[in-house]
Amino acid sequence: MKERAILRSAILVFWTLFWGLSVVDKIIPDVQFLWVGKDFFALFIKFFGSLGLKDPLFATVALAGVSGLEAINFSLYLIALLSLRNGDEAITDTWFFRAILASVTLFSLFSIADQVFGDRFQLLEHGLFWIVLIASWIVFKHAPISDEGPVTWTPSKAGRIALLTGSALTMLTAFSIWNFSNATFAQATAPVVGEEVVEDIYKFDFPFLADKRTWEATVNAFMEGHPGLRVRYIYTGPSELNSKKKTHLLLYVFTEPK
């Protein structure tokens, strides 16, 4: 395979997977086994709530619209990828341009929404993706074609050593991750046992990947184990006390006798 064809294929495969997995992330929210999704519905609820639009209908319609646009982007890149596989460069260029135009438009809408909702971090992220899309189009369309030759896949001695070393490290890492997942994933939904740090004040140290289901199970288990107490106040520890940002949560539950 020629160098230019490899580069064009890599660009198409990347953006096809990017939008395909983004759609999957909307279909499979929250934490699942071997999948850490993002709860976009809760995020959209928060965004529209900040504007005073607390009806979940606004978040539902917006999320459905975004998911539909991302599915269109995925389809455009997939058509371009299949066209490239069939060797039709003219059709590939046409569909890739349509895909890039659709993606740039979508990221522009995202950037506008980021400014409306005041999310400057997402604004930076979406702006960078906008630039990367333009760069992808320039490389895809204007990659040099002169003096290119086929890429040889026969590795040298150093290449074989690097390949064997990389394969061994990959297998070792995969085995380690798999064992860690099997050993710890049950903690994502298991109730957390609270520690009474002061009279009638309990601390709950939530583990890695704990989510709202963990909190629900924890509250139910706590109330069953302490029938004589009433939850008066729940305090979330400040970020300085949370040792793992976005993957760790520290709660204090203030109780009183019934």
Residue pairs with C-beta under 8 A, 6 or more apart in sequence:
1 9
1 150
1 151
2 148
2 149
2 150
2 151
3 148
3 149
3 151
4 143
4 144
4 145
4 148
5 84
6 151
7 139
7 140
7 143
8 84
8 92
8 140
8 143
9 81
9 84
11 136
11 139
11 140
12 77
12 80
12 81
12 84
12 96
12 140
13 81
15 73
15 77
15 99
15 103
15 136
16 74
16 77
16 78
16 81
19 70
19 71
19 73
19 74
19 77
19 103
20 74
20 78
22 70
22 74
23 67
23 70
23 71
23 74
25 37
25 38
25 40
26 40
26 63
26 66
26 67
26 70
28 35
28 37
29 37
29 38
29 39
29 40
29 41
30 37
30 39
30 211
30 212
30 213
31 37
31 188
31 209
31 211
33 181
33 185
34 181
36 209
40 63
40 66
41 59
41 60
41 63
44 58
44 59
44 62
44 63
45 56
45 59
47 59
47 113
47 117
47 119
48 54
48 55
48 58
48 59
48 62
50 117
50 118
51 116
51 117
69 102
69 106
70 106
72 102
73 99
73 102
73 103
73 106
76 95
76 98
76 99
76 102
77 96
77 99
79 95
79 99
80 92
80 95
80 96
80 99
83 91
83 92
83 95
84 92
93 141
96 137
96 140
97 137
100 133
100 134
100 136
100 137
103 133
104 130
104 133
104 134
107 126
107 127
107 129
107 130
107 133
108 130
110 122
110 126
111 123
111 126
111 127
111 130
114 120
114 122
114 123
114 126
115 123
155 162
155 163
184 207
184 208
184 209
185 209
187 207
187 208
187 209
187 210
188 207
188 208
188 209
188 210
188 211
188 213
188 214
189 211
189 213
189 214
189 217
190 214
190 217
191 214
191 217
191 218
191 220
191 221
191 222
192 204
192 205
192 206
192 207
192 210
192 214
192 218
193 221
194 202
194 203
194 204
194 218
194 222
194 253
195 202
195 203
195 204
195 205
196 202
196 203
197 203
197 252
200 229
200 254
200 255
200 256
200 257
201 252
201 253
201 254
201 255
202 222
202 252
202 253
202 255
203 250
203 251
203 252
203 253
204 218
204 250
204 251
204 252
204 253
205 250
206 214
206 215
206 218
206 248
206 249
206 250
206 251
207 214
207 248
208 244
208 247
208 248
209 247
210 249
215 251
219 231
222 253
223 229
223 231
226 255
228 257
228 258
229 255
229 256
229 257
229 258
230 255
230 256
230 257
230 258
231 253
231 254
231 255
232 254
232 255
232 256
233 253
233 254
234 251
234 252
234 253
234 254
235 251
235 252
235 253
235 254
236 249
236 250
236 251
236 252
237 249
237 250
237 251
237 252
239 245
241 250
242 248
242 249
242 250
